[in-house]
């Protein structure tokens, strides 16, 4: 009987063990006595955490496939159609690795924000223009497929309308230019799009599209002979050299190379340009790139400079446009001696790339600007102009508030020569009830511009071209030479207007003081009722020769006393005469 019970217990134990269930209750999981009477502890077997173990290649592929499978509907269409020609490889990879729709929505919002030329505007001009180009491409370039998929649609969406189009929609007789071999032939339908300039690609870009199937599907080609409908017809469509017996048509197909134009007067030049054509083609097929990407990376990472710092100075001014918008001119000054020049054909040329960004306090970009400044000096005069300065001007419309301005510059002829300027600015708010003024700008050049240039162009504010002097450091006054004129410019806002006469009544006082001796060297007044009686805003422009002033430190002050509102303001600016 006891033997029978033991067999049943053993059988039950084996059954439970095979089923993966512990054969003993938890309270009985204690050391077991061995046959010899000693006690042994059960072995602790560590089980691997399935969440931490390394995935196999097969599991990784399955996971990536599942992740891609989540990209569906509007997100897949957005990636594969809407932004196919403008999204970078890095952006595409980042978007594909997002795990949920919330992240994708945020990515798309930032994608368009990054490309918005005016992020402060509620409308995104870039985005609107992009979708307008897609609509145009679908309407005009469809060829058995949507227009956005075609080569012409691709180029139009990425780079916009060409400056000119040489169109041959029916093909037919064609007189080759000399760089294509000369002579006459017949062609398939083709078009040549010309862009005067494409950022990141170059000047005078010609793109050729050929419809070899005669079905409306124009494809971009590198080989200009592809449009020649008689290329494979013996004895027909001969080039100039082939007509004169200096070449054979069969030579077109045996010489190799990028194009099959055949031997002609400019064959050697065409061969030397083949790599340029390949480079241009590669750039055209890539997404439009951000200019000065190296400077953008430098600003983002704040990496330590490996070369000597590229020194430059910046001046900020404030000019009221409306109550909600203030013009903020940024004036950059670079000394010629800090620029690396290259000499060619008797001309020394220095090139500086400039990248600027204005952000709010949350580091959200508000405006970005990019530009290139070229400084050219006759080679023999370069040594004498090392202390001369070059000035760059950028005027940004901003709303009142606090911002961060970050500017990076690069010496193109010395790639490790990079400089950076970073400051916070407080754009003032001009309330209607308070007498106020713009910045007081001291300038080395000031002149009125023609009516067609009012409000446009470098250094132009309103109808005046004014080039500010920039101090070498923030705490150092600007310097003028005695042979120069001192020009100063300022606007006054919110002058009171008498209800009966409809005239203003403000007194403007100008004063220049020698700060070393505290002696007043100039003091004069004028009445706004005599110069501009009906305006609540006046522009003050004065110019005086400095030859009569002894070298030294001075300060110009403009005081405004409004007789209507009984408010007073004053603005001052120091300067040095040497």
C-alpha positions as CSV (number, residue, x, y, z in Angstrom):
1,X,0.0,0.0,0.0
2,X,2.8,2.4,0.9
3,X,4.6,1.4,-2.3
4,X,1.5,2.2,-4.3
5,X,1.2,5.7,-2.8
6,X,4.9,6.4,-3.5
7,X,4.4,5.5,-7.2
8,X,1.4,7.8,-7.4
9,X,3.4,10.7,-5.9
10,X,6.4,10.2,-8.2
11,X,4.0,10.0,-11.2
12,X,2.3,13.2,-10.2
13,X,5.6,14.9,-9.6
14,X,6.9,14.0,-13.1
15,X,3.6,15.2,-14.7
16,X,3.7,18.5,-12.9
17,X,7.4,19.0,-13.7
18,X,6.8,18.3,-17.4
19,X,3.8,20.8,-17.4
20,X,6.2,23.6,-16.1
21,X,4.5,23.8,-12.7
22,X,6.5,23.7,-9.4
23,X,6.0,20.3,-7.8
24,X,6.3,21.8,-4.3
25,X,4.3,24.6,-2.7
26,X,6.2,27.8,-2.1
27,X,6.4,27.2,1.6
28,X,8.1,23.9,1.0
29,X,10.9,25.3,-1.2
30,X,13.5,24.8,1.5
31,X,16.9,22.9,1.5
32,X,16.4,19.2,0.9
33,X,18.2,16.5,2.9
34,X,20.5,14.4,0.9
35,X,20.8,10.7,1.2
36,X,23.9,11.0,3.4
37,X,22.1,13.4,5.7
38,X,23.7,16.6,4.5
39,X,21.6,19.6,3.4
40,X,21.9,21.0,-0.1
41,X,20.5,24.3,-1.5
42,X,18.7,24.3,-4.9
43,X,20.7,25.8,-7.7
44,X,19.8,29.4,-8.5
45,X,19.5,29.6,-12.3
46,X,19.4,33.2,-13.6
47,X,16.9,33.7,-16.4
48,X,17.8,36.3,-19.0
49,X,15.5,39.4,-19.3
50,X,13.8,39.1,-22.7
51,X,13.6,42.9,-22.9
52,X,17.4,43.4,-22.5
53,X,18.8,40.6,-24.6
54,X,20.3,41.6,-27.9
55,X,18.0,41.0,-30.9
56,X,19.1,38.7,-33.7
57,X,19.4,40.1,-37.3
58,X,16.2,38.4,-38.2
59,X,14.4,40.0,-35.3
60,X,15.9,43.4,-36.1
61,X,14.6,43.1,-39.7
62,X,11.2,42.1,-38.5
63,X,11.1,45.0,-36.1
64,X,12.2,47.5,-38.8
65,X,9.5,46.1,-41.2
66,X,6.9,46.4,-38.5
67,X,8.0,50.0,-37.9
68,X,7.8,50.9,-41.6
69,X,4.4,49.2,-41.6
70,X,3.2,51.8,-39.2
71,X,3.9,54.6,-41.7
72,X,0.6,54.7,-43.5
73,X,-2.1,56.9,-44.8
74,X,-1.4,60.7,-44.7
75,X,2.1,60.2,-43.3
76,X,3.3,57.9,-46.0
77,X,1.8,60.2,-48.7
78,X,3.5,63.2,-47.1
79,X,6.9,61.5,-47.1
80,X,6.7,59.7,-50.5
81,X,4.8,62.4,-52.5
82,X,4.4,65.8,-50.8
83,X,8.1,66.3,-49.8
84,X,9.8,63.7,-51.9
85,X,11.9,66.2,-53.8
86,X,12.9,68.5,-51.0
87,X,13.4,66.3,-47.9
88,X,17.0,65.4,-47.0
89,X,18.2,61.9,-46.4
90,X,18.8,62.7,-42.8
91,X,15.3,64.0,-42.4
92,X,13.8,61.1,-44.2
93,X,15.6,58.6,-42.0
94,X,14.6,60.5,-38.8
95,X,11.0,60.5,-39.9
96,X,10.9,56.8,-40.7
97,X,12.3,56.1,-37.2
98,X,9.5,57.9,-35.4
99,X,7.3,55.6,-33.3
100,X,3.9,57.4,-33.1
101,X,1.7,59.9,-34.9
102,X,2.2,62.6,-32.3
103,X,5.9,62.6,-33.0
104,X,5.2,62.6,-36.8
105,X,2.9,65.6,-36.5
106,X,5.6,67.5,-34.5
107,X,8.2,66.6,-37.1
108,X,6.1,67.8,-40.0
109,X,5.4,71.1,-38.2
110,X,9.1,71.7,-37.6
111,X,10.0,70.6,-41.1
112,X,7.9,73.4,-42.6
113,X,9.0,75.9,-39.8
114,X,12.6,75.3,-40.6
115,X,12.1,76.3,-44.2
116,X,9.8,79.3,-43.5
117,X,11.5,82.5,-44.7
118,X,9.4,84.5,-42.2
119,X,8.6,82.3,-39.1
120,X,7.0,85.3,-37.4
121,X,4.2,85.3,-40.0
122,X,1.1,83.1,-39.5
123,X,1.4,82.1,-43.1
124,X,4.3,79.8,-44.3
125,X,5.3,81.2,-47.7
126,X,7.6,78.3,-48.5
127,X,4.9,75.7,-47.8
128,X,2.3,77.5,-49.8
129,X,4.7,78.0,-52.7
130,X,5.7,74.3,-52.5
131,X,2.1,73.0,-52.8
132,X,1.4,75.5,-55.6
133,X,4.3,74.1,-57.5
134,X,3.0,70.6,-57.0
135,X,-0.4,71.6,-58.4
136,X,1.3,73.3,-61.4
137,X,3.4,70.3,-62.1
138,X,0.4,67.9,-62.0
139,X,-1.5,70.2,-64.4
140,X,1.3,70.8,-66.9
141,X,3.7,67.9,-66.8
142,X,1.6,64.8,-66.5
143,X,2.6,62.0,-68.9
144,X,1.0,58.7,-68.0
145,X,1.9,59.5,-64.4
146,X,1.2,62.4,-62.1
147,X,3.2,65.5,-63.1
148,X,5.0,65.6,-59.8
149,X,6.7,62.3,-60.6
150,X,8.2,63.4,-63.9
151,X,11.6,65.0,-64.2
152,X,10.2,68.3,-65.2
153,X,7.9,68.2,-62.2
154,X,10.8,67.3,-60.0
155,X,12.9,70.3,-61.1
156,X,9.9,72.7,-61.0
157,X,8.9,71.6,-57.5
158,X,12.5,71.8,-56.1
159,X,13.7,75.0,-57.8
160,X,10.6,76.8,-59.1
161,X,9.9,78.4,-62.5
162,X,12.9,78.7,-64.8
163,X,14.0,82.2,-65.9
164,X,13.5,81.1,-69.5
165,X,12.5,78.0,-71.5
166,X,13.7,77.2,-75.0
167,X,10.8,74.8,-76.1
168,X,10.6,72.6,-79.2
169,X,7.4,70.7,-78.6
170,X,7.3,69.2,-82.1
171,X,11.0,68.6,-82.6
172,X,11.8,68.8,-86.3
173,X,14.7,70.6,-88.0
174,X,17.5,71.8,-85.7
175,X,20.7,73.6,-86.5
176,X,23.2,72.5,-83.9
177,X,25.3,75.1,-82.1
178,X,29.1,74.7,-82.5
179,X,29.5,73.2,-79.0
180,X,27.2,70.3,-80.2
181,X,29.1,69.8,-83.4
182,X,27.3,72.1,-85.8
183,X,25.4,70.9,-88.9
184,X,21.7,70.3,-89.2
185,X,19.5,67.4,-88.0
186,X,16.0,66.5,-86.9
187,X,15.1,66.2,-83.2
188,X,12.7,64.7,-80.9
189,X,10.6,67.2,-78.8
190,X,12.9,68.8,-76.2
191,X,13.1,71.8,-73.8
192,X,16.0,73.6,-72.3
193,X,15.3,75.3,-69.0
194,X,17.6,78.2,-68.0
195,X,18.1,79.4,-64.4
196,X,20.2,82.5,-63.9
197,X,21.1,81.3,-60.4
198,X,20.4,78.3,-58.2
199,X,21.6,78.4,-54.6
200,X,24.1,75.7,-53.9
201,X,24.4,74.9,-57.7
202,X,25.7,77.9,-59.5
203,X,25.1,80.6,-62.1
204,X,23.6,80.2,-65.6
205,X,22.2,76.6,-65.2
206,X,20.8,74.9,-68.3
207,X,18.8,71.8,-67.9
208,X,17.7,69.8,-71.0
209,X,14.6,67.5,-71.2
210,X,14.0,65.2,-74.1
211,X,10.8,63.3,-75.1
212,X,12.3,60.4,-77.0
213,X,9.1,58.4,-76.8
214,X,7.0,61.2,-78.4
215,X,4.5,60.6,-75.6
216,X,4.9,63.8,-73.5
217,X,7.3,62.2,-71.0
218,X,10.3,64.6,-71.0
219,X,13.2,63.2,-69.1
220,X,16.3,65.1,-68.0
221,X,19.4,64.1,-70.0
222,X,23.1,64.6,-69.6
223,X,23.7,63.7,-73.3
224,X,22.7,66.5,-75.6
225,X,22.8,64.2,-78.5
226,X,19.9,62.2,-77.1
227,X,17.5,64.6,-78.8
228,X,19.0,63.9,-82.2
229,X,16.3,61.7,-84.0
230,X,18.7,60.9,-86.8
231,X,21.6,59.9,-84.6
232,X,21.3,56.2,-85.6
233,X,20.4,56.8,-89.3
234,X,23.5,56.3,-91.5
235,X,24.4,59.4,-93.6
236,X,21.7,61.6,-92.1
237,X,22.0,64.5,-89.6
238,X,25.7,64.9,-90.0
239,X,27.8,67.3,-87.9
240,X,30.0,70.0,-89.5
241,X,33.1,67.8,-89.4
242,X,31.2,64.8,-90.7
243,X,30.0,66.9,-93.7
244,X,33.5,68.0,-94.4
245,X,34.9,64.5,-94.2
246,X,37.0,65.3,-91.1
247,X,35.1,62.7,-89.0
248,X,32.9,59.7,-89.4
249,X,29.5,59.3,-87.9
250,X,30.6,55.9,-86.4
251,X,33.1,57.9,-84.3
252,X,30.3,59.1,-82.2
253,X,29.7,55.7,-80.7
254,X,33.3,54.5,-80.3
255,X,34.9,57.4,-78.4
256,X,33.2,56.7,-75.1
257,X,32.5,59.6,-72.8
258,X,29.4,61.2,-71.4
259,X,27.9,62.5,-74.7
260,X,27.7,61.2,-78.3
261,X,28.0,64.5,-80.0
262,X,30.8,63.4,-82.3
263,X,34.0,65.2,-83.2
264,X,33.5,68.9,-83.7
265,X,35.2,72.3,-83.4
266,X,34.7,72.3,-79.6
267,X,35.1,68.6,-78.8
268,X,38.1,69.1,-76.5
269,X,36.2,71.8,-74.5
270,X,33.2,69.5,-74.1
271,X,35.3,66.7,-72.7
272,X,36.8,69.0,-70.1
273,X,33.3,70.0,-69.0
274,X,31.9,66.5,-68.6
275,X,32.7,66.3,-64.9
276,X,31.1,69.7,-64.4
277,X,27.9,68.4,-66.0
278,X,27.9,65.3,-63.8
279,X,28.4,67.4,-60.7
280,X,25.6,69.7,-61.7
281,X,23.3,66.8,-62.4
282,X,24.0,65.3,-59.0
283,X,23.3,68.6,-57.3
284,X,20.1,69.0,-59.2
285,X,18.8,65.6,-58.2
286,X,19.6,66.1,-54.5
287,X,17.2,68.0,-52.3
288,X,17.8,71.7,-52.2
289,X,20.4,72.2,-49.5
290,X,20.7,74.9,-46.8
291,X,23.5,77.4,-47.7
292,X,26.5,77.4,-45.4
293,X,25.6,74.1,-43.8
294,X,29.0,74.0,-42.0
295,X,28.2,77.3,-40.3
296,X,24.8,76.0,-39.3
297,X,26.5,73.0,-37.7
298,X,29.0,75.3,-36.0
299,X,26.2,77.4,-34.5
300,X,24.3,74.3,-33.4
301,X,27.2,72.5,-31.7
302,X,29.2,75.5,-30.5
303,X,32.4,73.5,-31.1
304,X,35.7,74.9,-30.1
305,X,37.5,76.8,-32.9
306,X,40.4,74.9,-34.4
307,X,41.8,78.0,-36.2
308,X,42.3,81.6,-35.3
309,X,39.1,83.4,-34.4
310,X,37.6,85.5,-37.3
311,X,37.0,88.9,-35.6
312,X,34.1,91.1,-36.6
313,X,31.8,93.8,-35.0
314,X,28.1,94.1,-35.0
315,X,25.8,97.1,-34.5
316,X,22.0,96.9,-33.8
317,X,19.5,99.7,-34.3
318,X,15.8,100.0,-33.9
319,X,13.4,101.9,-36.2
320,X,9.6,101.9,-35.9
321,X,7.5,100.6,-38.8
322,X,4.2,100.1,-37.0
323,X,3.1,99.6,-33.4
324,X,3.6,95.8,-33.8
325,X,6.7,95.8,-36.1
326,X,10.1,97.3,-35.6
327,X,12.9,97.3,-38.2
328,X,16.1,96.0,-36.7
329,X,19.1,96.8,-38.9
330,X,22.2,94.6,-38.2
331,X,25.4,96.1,-39.4
332,X,28.5,93.9,-39.6
333,X,32.0,95.3,-39.9
334,X,35.0,93.2,-40.9
335,X,38.6,94.5,-41.2
336,X,40.2,93.7,-44.5
337,X,43.3,92.6,-42.7
338,X,41.3,89.7,-41.1
339,X,40.2,88.4,-44.5
340,X,42.2,85.9,-46.5
341,X,42.6,87.2,-50.1
342,X,43.4,85.2,-53.2
343,X,45.1,86.8,-56.2
344,X,44.0,86.3,-59.8
345,X,44.5,88.5,-62.8
346,X,45.8,91.4,-60.7
347,X,42.8,91.4,-58.4
348,X,42.8,90.3,-54.8
349,X,39.5,88.8,-53.7
350,X,38.3,87.9,-50.3
351,X,35.0,86.0,-49.7
352,X,33.1,85.8,-46.5
353,X,30.0,83.6,-45.9
354,X,27.5,85.0,-43.3
355,X,24.8,83.0,-41.5
356,X,22.6,84.7,-39.0
357,X,19.7,83.5,-36.9
358,X,17.2,85.3,-34.6
359,X,15.5,83.1,-31.9
360,X,13.1,83.7,-29.1
361,X,13.9,82.9,-25.5
362,X,12.7,79.3,-26.1
363,X,15.3,78.9,-28.9
364,X,12.7,78.7,-31.5
365,X,14.1,80.3,-34.8
366,X,12.3,83.5,-35.7
367,X,14.3,84.5,-38.8
368,X,17.4,83.3,-40.6
369,X,19.5,85.0,-43.2
370,X,22.4,83.9,-45.3
371,X,24.7,85.9,-47.6
372,X,28.1,86.1,-49.2
373,X,30.3,89.2,-49.2
374,X,33.0,89.6,-51.8
375,X,35.8,92.1,-51.2
376,X,37.9,93.0,-54.2
377,X,41.1,95.1,-54.2
378,X,43.8,95.6,-56.9
379,X,46.6,93.3,-55.9
380,X,49.2,96.1,-55.7
381,X,47.0,98.1,-53.3
382,X,46.2,95.1,-50.9
383,X,48.9,95.9,-48.4
384,X,47.7,99.5,-48.1
385,X,44.1,98.5,-47.5
386,X,44.6,96.1,-44.6
387,X,43.1,98.6,-42.1
388,X,40.1,99.4,-44.3
389,X,36.8,97.8,-43.3
390,X,34.0,96.1,-45.2
391,X,30.4,96.6,-44.0
392,X,27.4,94.2,-44.4
393,X,23.8,95.3,-43.6
394,X,20.7,93.2,-42.9
395,X,17.4,94.7,-41.8
396,X,15.0,92.4,-40.0
397,X,11.4,93.2,-39.2
398,X,10.6,91.9,-35.6
399,X,7.9,92.3,-33.1
400,X,8.7,94.0,-29.8
401,X,10.2,91.6,-27.3
402,X,13.4,89.8,-26.2
403,X,15.4,87.8,-28.8
404,X,18.7,86.1,-29.2
405,X,20.8,86.9,-32.2
406,X,23.5,84.5,-33.4
407,X,25.8,85.3,-36.3
408,X,28.6,83.1,-37.7
409,X,31.0,84.1,-40.5
410,X,33.5,82.0,-42.4
411,X,36.6,83.1,-44.4
412,X,36.1,81.0,-47.6
413,X,39.8,81.1,-48.5
414,X,40.7,79.8,-45.1
415,X,38.1,77.3,-44.0
416,X,39.2,77.0,-40.3
417,X,38.9,80.8,-40.0
418,X,35.4,81.2,-38.4
419,X,34.0,83.8,-36.2
420,X,30.8,84.1,-34.0
421,X,28.8,86.8,-32.4
422,X,26.0,86.1,-30.0
423,X,23.9,88.6,-28.1
424,X,20.4,89.2,-26.7
425,X,18.4,92.2,-27.9
426,X,15.3,93.9,-26.5
427,X,13.2,95.2,-29.4
428,X,11.3,98.2,-28.0
429,X,7.6,98.7,-28.1
430,X,6.4,102.1,-29.4
431,X,3.1,103.0,-27.7
432,X,0.9,105.7,-29.2
433,X,0.7,107.7,-26.0
434,X,4.5,108.1,-25.4
435,X,7.0,110.3,-27.1
436,X,9.7,108.0,-28.4
437,X,12.6,107.8,-30.9
438,X,14.5,105.4,-33.0
439,X,18.2,104.7,-32.5
440,X,20.5,107.6,-33.0
441,X,22.6,106.5,-35.9
442,X,26.0,108.0,-36.6
443,X,27.0,107.4,-40.2
444,X,29.9,107.9,-42.6
445,X,27.6,108.0,-45.6
446,X,24.1,109.5,-45.9
447,X,22.1,110.4,-49.0
448,X,18.6,110.4,-50.4
449,X,17.7,107.7,-52.9
450,X,15.7,107.8,-56.1
451,X,11.9,107.2,-55.6
452,X,12.2,103.7,-57.1
453,X,14.6,102.7,-54.4
454,X,12.7,104.0,-51.4
455,X,12.5,101.4,-48.6
456,X,14.6,98.9,-50.6
457,X,18.2,98.0,-50.8
458,X,21.2,97.9,-48.5
459,X,21.5,100.6,-45.9
460,X,18.2,102.2,-47.0
461,X,15.7,103.3,-44.4
462,X,12.7,105.1,-45.9
463,X,14.1,107.5,-48.5
464,X,17.6,107.7,-47.1
465,X,20.6,105.6,-47.6
466,X,22.5,105.7,-44.4
467,X,25.6,103.6,-43.6
468,X,26.2,103.3,-39.8
469,X,29.7,103.5,-38.3
470,X,30.3,100.3,-36.3
471,X,32.4,100.4,-33.1
472,X,35.1,97.8,-32.8
473,X,33.7,96.9,-29.4
474,X,30.4,97.5,-27.7
475,X,31.9,99.9,-25.1
476,X,34.1,101.7,-27.6
477,X,32.8,104.8,-29.5
478,X,32.9,105.0,-33.3
479,X,35.8,106.8,-34.9
480,X,35.7,109.5,-37.7
481,X,38.5,111.2,-39.5
482,X,38.7,114.9,-39.6
483,X,38.4,114.8,-43.4
484,X,35.0,113.2,-43.1
485,X,31.5,114.5,-42.3
486,X,29.6,113.5,-39.2
487,X,26.2,112.4,-40.3
488,X,23.5,111.6,-37.8
489,X,20.0,110.3,-38.3
490,X,17.0,109.8,-35.9
491,X,13.3,109.5,-36.1
492,X,10.9,110.9,-33.5
493,X,7.5,109.2,-32.9
494,X,4.2,110.2,-31.4
495,X,4.5,114.0,-31.4
496,X,1.4,115.7,-30.0
497,X,-1.0,117.4,-32.5
498,X,-3.0,120.4,-31.4
499,X,-6.7,119.7,-31.9
500,X,-7.5,123.2,-33.1
501,X,-4.5,124.1,-35.4
502,X,-3.7,120.4,-36.3
503,X,0.0,121.4,-35.9
504,X,2.7,119.9,-33.7
505,X,4.8,122.0,-31.4
506,X,8.1,120.4,-30.5
507,X,11.6,121.8,-30.1
508,X,14.6,119.8,-31.3
509,X,17.9,120.7,-29.8
510,X,21.2,119.4,-31.2
511,X,24.3,119.5,-29.0
512,X,27.9,118.3,-29.5
513,X,30.2,118.3,-26.4
514,X,33.9,117.7,-26.0
515,X,33.8,115.1,-23.3
516,X,37.4,115.7,-22.2
517,X,36.9,119.4,-21.5
518,X,33.1,119.3,-21.1
519,X,33.0,122.2,-23.6
520,X,30.0,122.6,-25.9
521,X,31.3,122.9,-29.5
522,X,27.8,123.0,-31.2
523,X,24.4,123.8,-29.9
524,X,21.4,124.6,-32.1
525,X,17.6,124.3,-32.2
526,X,14.8,123.9,-34.6
527,X,11.0,123.8,-34.4
528,X,9.0,121.0,-35.9
529,X,6.1,123.5,-36.5
530,X,8.5,125.1,-39.1
531,X,9.9,122.0,-40.7
532,X,7.1,119.5,-40.7
533,X,4.1,121.0,-38.9
534,X,1.3,118.4,-39.5
535,X,3.2,115.2,-38.8
536,X,3.3,113.2,-35.6
537,X,6.5,111.6,-36.8
538,X,9.6,113.4,-38.0
539,X,12.9,112.3,-39.4
540,X,16.0,114.2,-38.3
541,X,19.0,114.2,-40.6
542,X,22.0,116.4,-40.1
543,X,25.5,116.5,-41.5
544,X,28.5,118.5,-40.4
545,X,32.2,118.6,-41.4
546,X,34.7,117.5,-38.7
547,X,37.7,119.5,-40.0
548,X,37.0,122.3,-37.4
549,X,37.1,119.8,-34.5
550,X,40.3,119.0,-32.8
551,X,41.1,115.3,-32.3
552,X,39.5,113.9,-29.2
553,X,36.4,112.4,-27.8
554,X,32.9,113.9,-28.3
555,X,29.3,113.2,-27.7
556,X,26.3,114.2,-29.8
557,X,22.9,114.6,-28.1
558,X,19.5,115.2,-29.5
559,X,16.8,116.5,-27.1
560,X,13.1,116.6,-28.0
561,X,10.7,118.8,-26.0
562,X,7.1,118.3,-27.0
563,X,5.0,121.4,-26.2
564,X,1.7,119.6,-26.8
565,X,2.1,116.5,-24.6
566,X,4.7,118.1,-22.3
567,X,7.0,115.1,-22.7
568,X,10.7,115.2,-23.2
569,X,13.2,112.6,-24.5
570,X,16.9,112.6,-25.3
571,X,19.3,110.3,-27.2
572,X,23.1,110.5,-27.1
573,X,26.0,108.8,-29.0
574,X,29.7,109.1,-28.4
575,X,32.3,109.4,-31.1
576,X,36.0,110.0,-31.6
577,X,37.7,112.3,-34.1
578,X,41.3,111.4,-35.1
